[in-house]
């Protein structure tokens, strides 16, 4: 993990543990489990999927008890099937039980995103299109969720409002609907030198006009597959260096046909806002 990702994870882990333990700690575990009890627990995949967040789960374990020992049988990005042992954690039984839910919450959420991403990547395989995430992320979780997308084989779109330019319909409305003016203003703004400019269009007329100033990326918003094929042909003729990105109406049923239109990129908000958690359990032998 990068230092930035580790810092983001640690901040969330601290919040999650404080939320779970309050000021009294785990009343159930403290009441039932002798302090000297030890155990080895196994992380078990209950459904097939792609694992992501193992090191973050390990960070949770370490925050609860630095003496717990966690080992992994797979790495992030690996596929697992039902019943696979993902890893083990050994040491104080009290500490294992205290850390269990928080560690699983991170691991299940991130593995769910990686699993859904892999399904979209597989569905568009052998085309030229890459699958991208969006900013439709859980507040505070963005770096973690985008990391999970990469574990699933997807590509990260911009991280935030600060690292790339994406001119949307409401921005265009603010410059009287002039897509060319929008691109020119974005490029001229102090500090934007070297940043990619992406602009959203919803018609071939808008696309033809904006290609005259060669934006790095044009987002085709909610266009039919036929219109996207025409957009690709128009781009190839007028500005072959500009990439085209499809957005809107993308799901596992439609993504293959969208990829086959010839677009370069497909952004999918569902990767992060609608991914179900992967069912992973922590089993402790009786």
LINZI-V817633 format. One record per residue. N is the residue number from 1. PHI is phi in whole degrees, 0 to 359 (NA if undefined). Layout:
n=N phi=PHI
n=N phi=PHI
//
This chain:
n=1 phi=NA
n=2 phi=285
n=3 phi=296
n=4 phi=294
n=5 phi=294
n=6 phi=299
n=7 phi=294
n=8 phi=295
n=9 phi=295
n=10 phi=297
n=11 phi=298
n=12 phi=291
n=13 phi=298
n=14 phi=300
n=15 phi=297
n=16 phi=294
n=17 phi=291
n=18 phi=296
n=19 phi=297
n=20 phi=280
n=21 phi=264
n=22 phi=56
n=23 phi=260
n=24 phi=251
n=25 phi=85
n=26 phi=279
n=27 phi=299
n=28 phi=295
n=29 phi=295
n=30 phi=296
n=31 phi=282
n=32 phi=261
n=33 phi=258
n=34 phi=300
n=35 phi=300
n=36 phi=274
n=37 phi=294
n=38 phi=233
n=39 phi=198
n=40 phi=238
n=41 phi=251
n=42 phi=248
n=43 phi=275
n=44 phi=241
n=45 phi=283
n=46 phi=267
n=47 phi=221
n=48 phi=293
n=49 phi=175
n=50 phi=240
n=51 phi=274
n=52 phi=209
n=53 phi=99
n=54 phi=298
n=55 phi=292
n=56 phi=288
n=57 phi=300
n=58 phi=296
n=59 phi=296
n=60 phi=300
n=61 phi=304
n=62 phi=293
n=63 phi=292
n=64 phi=285
n=65 phi=202
n=66 phi=294
n=67 phi=272
n=68 phi=292
n=69 phi=248
n=70 phi=244
n=71 phi=233
n=72 phi=237
n=73 phi=263
n=74 phi=224
n=75 phi=244
n=76 phi=305
n=77 phi=97
n=78 phi=280
n=79 phi=276
n=80 phi=230
n=81 phi=244
n=82 phi=303
n=83 phi=94
n=84 phi=295
n=85 phi=272
n=86 phi=283
n=87 phi=180
n=88 phi=222
n=89 phi=226
n=90 phi=229
n=91 phi=141
n=92 phi=303
n=93 phi=295
n=94 phi=304
n=95 phi=295
n=96 phi=300
n=97 phi=292
n=98 phi=294
n=99 phi=276
n=100 phi=309
n=101 phi=294
n=102 phi=295
n=103 phi=298
n=104 phi=293
n=105 phi=302
n=106 phi=294
n=107 phi=293
n=108 phi=292
n=109 phi=297
n=110 phi=290
n=111 phi=292
n=112 phi=296
n=113 phi=294
n=114 phi=298
n=115 phi=294
n=116 phi=294
n=117 phi=301
n=118 phi=300
n=119 phi=295
n=120 phi=291
n=121 phi=298
n=122 phi=295
n=123 phi=293
n=124 phi=253
n=125 phi=300
n=126 phi=72
n=127 phi=255
n=128 phi=272
n=129 phi=275
n=130 phi=258
n=131 phi=262
n=132 phi=242
n=133 phi=273
n=134 phi=223
n=135 phi=269
n=136 phi=277
n=137 phi=242
n=138 phi=290
n=139 phi=308
n=140 phi=90
n=141 phi=261
n=142 phi=304
n=143 phi=297
n=144 phi=292
n=145 phi=292
n=146 phi=290
n=147 phi=299
n=148 phi=296
n=149 phi=301
n=150 phi=295
n=151 phi=298
n=152 phi=274
n=153 phi=96
n=154 phi=275
n=155 phi=239
n=156 phi=280
n=157 phi=285
n=158 phi=303
n=159 phi=284
n=160 phi=208
n=161 phi=283
n=162 phi=260
n=163 phi=248
n=164 phi=197
n=165 phi=249
n=166 phi=231
n=167 phi=270
n=168 phi=261
n=169 phi=301
n=170 phi=289
n=171 phi=294
n=172 phi=297
n=173 phi=300
n=174 phi=287
n=175 phi=242
n=176 phi=61
n=177 phi=78
n=178 phi=267
n=179 phi=292
n=180 phi=294
n=181 phi=298
n=182 phi=298
n=183 phi=295
n=184 phi=297
n=185 phi=294
n=186 phi=299
n=187 phi=290
n=188 phi=277
n=189 phi=294
n=190 phi=303
n=191 phi=94
n=192 phi=270
n=193 phi=301
n=194 phi=90
n=195 phi=277
n=196 phi=293
n=197 phi=249
n=198 phi=243
n=199 phi=225
n=200 phi=270
n=201 phi=228
n=202 phi=234
n=203 phi=210
n=204 phi=291
n=205 phi=296
n=206 phi=298
n=207 phi=299
n=208 phi=300
n=209 phi=294
n=210 phi=286
n=211 phi=296
n=212 phi=293
n=213 phi=249
n=214 phi=51
n=215 phi=297
n=216 phi=295
n=217 phi=220
n=218 phi=240
n=219 phi=267
n=220 phi=268
n=221 phi=270
n=222 phi=53
n=223 phi=272
n=224 phi=291
n=225 phi=299
n=226 phi=296
n=227 phi=297
n=228 phi=293
n=229 phi=297
n=230 phi=294
n=231 phi=296
n=232 phi=297
n=233 phi=297
n=234 phi=294
n=235 phi=299
n=236 phi=299
n=237 phi=278
n=238 phi=260
n=239 phi=206
n=240 phi=297
n=241 phi=278
n=242 phi=274
n=243 phi=271
n=244 phi=248
n=245 phi=239
n=246 phi=269
n=247 phi=210
n=248 phi=99
n=249 phi=71
n=250 phi=265
n=251 phi=216
n=252 phi=293
n=253 phi=280
n=254 phi=260
n=255 phi=296
n=256 phi=297
n=257 phi=295
n=258 phi=295
n=259 phi=299
n=260 phi=285
n=261 phi=288
n=262 phi=105
n=263 phi=294
n=264 phi=270
n=265 phi=219
n=266 phi=227
n=267 phi=263
n=268 phi=227
n=269 phi=296
n=270 phi=298
n=271 phi=306
n=272 phi=250
n=273 phi=268
n=274 phi=226
n=275 phi=286
n=276 phi=285
n=277 phi=296
n=278 phi=280
n=279 phi=283
n=280 phi=233
n=281 phi=243
n=282 phi=248
n=283 phi=257
n=284 phi=247
n=285 phi=295
n=286 phi=291
//
